[in-house]
Amino acid sequence: MILEYIRYRIPELRADEFEAAYGRAVNSLRESPSCLDFELSRGVEDSGQYILRISWDSLDGHLEGFRKSKLFRNFFAQIEPYVDAIEEMHHYTPTAVVGTGAGTLRPPSLYDWAGGQDAFERLFARFYEMVPDDELLAPLFAGMNPAHAHHVAMWLGEVFGGPAAYTELRGGYENMLAHHLGKAITERQRRRWASLLVDAADEVGLPGDPEFRAAFMSYVEWGTRIAVENSQPAATPIPHAPVPRWGWGVAPPWLP
């Protein structure tokens, strides 16, 4: 990506017409496949100063693609009266120094959106109430530790952005892996586990919005498939890894 900055000096009397001209000109930027985004800003301390920032996919995309296209001719026709007002026009490449400040709005974690640890405790308490009556899953969990539901709730809470309780108190990834080694989980059992968990999630009132459920099911699919692979007799799973941290993926949290 390449950033282009163009700095203008525009008299107060021409400010409105200048902004209106750019309002028309940027239609060409919107149509250019090489233009990623753009922004025209006006000075606060010095209202006669404007800066146009354009993000291009590459230098060639700007100079060879856009500049030699009909789109540029349409663009230039709108801003030509202000070319003499340009004080700077340069390209820049981003550096590794990048981030967001504390004032940037961030979506809640999946953990918070779900309702915190209490929500995951309810989820797995109900899930493991249902397991003994299921012909496919009951054999897998025969002789289950009475605290198993709580431990899995700790795991999922950490995965979804909550406190690192499973890592600190239960041994993290290595301990969870140990519970699956040699179990020879079948695909039918995996699917039943996922299906039963969805039923439990509905029963205990986990959020039902499409965005949360998409992220929730994304982890369930990924996690159960990894568990199946790691449980096979000839498996050679990664022995050490951090507990995965799951986010929203492609869909942000739904807000009314």
Helices and strands as residue ranges (DSSP letters): E 2-9, G 12-14, H 15-31, E 35-42, E 49-56, H 59-60, I 61-66, H 70-79, G 80-85, E 86-92, H 110-114, H 117-130, G 131-133, H 148-159, H 165-170, H 172-178, H 187-204, H 210-231
